[in-house]
Amino acid sequence: MSKNVRKYTSLSLNAVLSGIMISVGGAVYLLCENKIIGSFLFSFGLFTIVQRGFALYTGKVGYIPENAPIYIIEVLVTLIGNAIGTAFAAVMLQQTRFSQTLCEKAELCITAKTSDTIVSQLILGAFCGMLMYLAVDNAKECRKRNADISLVFGISIPVMIFIICGFNHSIADAFYMFTAGTFPKDIPYILTVAAGNAIGGMTLPFIKKISSI
């Protein structure tokens, strides 16, 4: 097995695991009656992904300006793996006693999002992408300084903000789509949000890059 094959195989598996972790966060948010508590518990998904070194599209796409063009392939492989992970998690949860509740709440959530205008979907996706970039970058900075407590808040607070504000996260929304059973009808929405996540995620790194020229 060549080095590249091993690299992308490992990346794909880590991306699937990230999709599952985000799905766990999405499930607990849907099942939690308290929006604030639910948003905090959702952040468990990203915290686990960061700590375990898994691959999440919204955590990687913001670093495109800082990498060679081939890095884009890595980002796209991650996006596909994340989607597979959310589909797997949704199918598994549909076999449980929570199936009906999850389906009903996911349907309400995804319907509200997909009925929005494309411009709004992009903008809300961009704000989410910016927050997700900050969450991951916060974790990197905290690790450099051995600031464990700051790391927890640096990850959880951006996640809570994007959920409470109703910003669009392509991977979480993919889980809602699969859970609600609106696949493949809502694929255009997911791709629109993924583009918004990319725009928002790359904004700060791009500004930082051109300001240092």
VENBELHU-V945671 format. One record per residue. N is the residue number from 0. RES is the residue in one letter. D_LAST is the distance of its C-alpha to the last C-alpha in whole Angstrom. Layout:
N;RES;D_LAST, N;RES;D_LAST
This chain:
0;M;41, 1;S;37, 2;K;34, 3;N;32, 4;V;36, 5;R;36, 6;K;32, 7;Y;33, 8;T;36, 9;S;35, 10;L;32, 11;S;35, 12;L;37, 13;N;35, 14;A;33, 15;V;37, 16;L;38, 17;S;35, 18;G;36, 19;I;40, 20;M;38, 21;I;37, 22;S;40, 23;V;42, 24;G;39, 25;G;40, 26;A;44, 27;V;44, 28;Y;43, 29;L;45, 30;L;48, 31;C;47, 32;E;49, 33;N;46, 34;K;43, 35;I;41, 36;I;43, 37;G;42, 38;S;38, 39;F;38, 40;L;40, 41;F;38, 42;S;35, 43;F;37, 44;G;36, 45;L;32, 46;F;33, 47;T;35, 48;I;33, 49;V;30, 50;Q;33, 51;R;34, 52;G;31, 53;F;32, 54;A;30, 55;L;29, 56;Y;27, 57;T;26, 58;G;25, 59;K;23, 60;V;22, 61;G;19, 62;Y;17, 63;I;17, 64;P;13, 65;E;13, 66;N;16, 67;A;17, 68;P;19, 69;I;22, 70;Y;22, 71;I;23, 72;I;26, 73;E;26, 74;V;25, 75;L;28, 76;V;31, 77;T;30, 78;L;31, 79;I;34, 80;G;35, 81;N;34, 82;A;37, 83;I;39, 84;G;39, 85;T;40, 86;A;43, 87;F;44, 88;A;44, 89;A;45, 90;V;48, 91;M;49, 92;L;49, 93;Q;51, 94;Q;54, 95;T;55, 96;R;56, 97;F;53, 98;S;53, 99;Q;54, 100;T;52, 101;L;49, 102;C;50, 103;E;51, 104;K;48, 105;A;45, 106;E;47, 107;L;47, 108;C;43, 109;I;42, 110;T;44, 111;A;42, 112;K;39, 113;T;40, 114;S;42, 115;D;39, 116;T;37, 117;I;34, 118;V;31, 119;S;33, 120;Q;32, 121;L;29, 122;I;28, 123;L;30, 124;G;28, 125;A;25, 126;F;26, 127;C;27, 128;G;24, 129;M;22, 130;L;25, 131;M;25, 132;Y;22, 133;L;22, 134;A;25, 135;V;24, 136;D;21, 137;N;24, 138;A;26, 139;K;23, 140;E;23, 141;C;26, 142;R;27, 143;K;25, 144;R;27, 145;N;30, 146;A;31, 147;D;33, 148;I;34, 149;S;31, 150;L;30, 151;V;33, 152;F;32, 153;G;28, 154;I;30, 155;S;33, 156;I;32, 157;P;29, 158;V;31, 159;M;34, 160;I;32, 161;F;31, 162;I;35, 163;I;37, 164;C;34, 165;G;35, 166;F;32, 167;N;32, 168;H;31, 169;S;32, 170;I;34, 171;A;36, 172;D;37, 173;A;38, 174;F;40, 175;Y;42, 176;M;42, 177;F;44, 178;T;46, 179;A;47, 180;G;48, 181;T;46, 182;F;44, 183;P;44, 184;K;44, 185;D;41, 186;I;38, 187;P;37, 188;Y;36, 189;I;34, 190;L;32, 191;T;31, 192;V;30, 193;A;29, 194;A;26, 195;G;26, 196;N;25, 197;A;22, 198;I;21, 199;G;21, 200;G;20, 201;M;17, 202;T;16, 203;L;15, 204;P;13, 205;F;11, 206;I;10, 207;K;9, 208;K;7, 209;I;5, 210;S;6, 211;S;4, 212;I;0
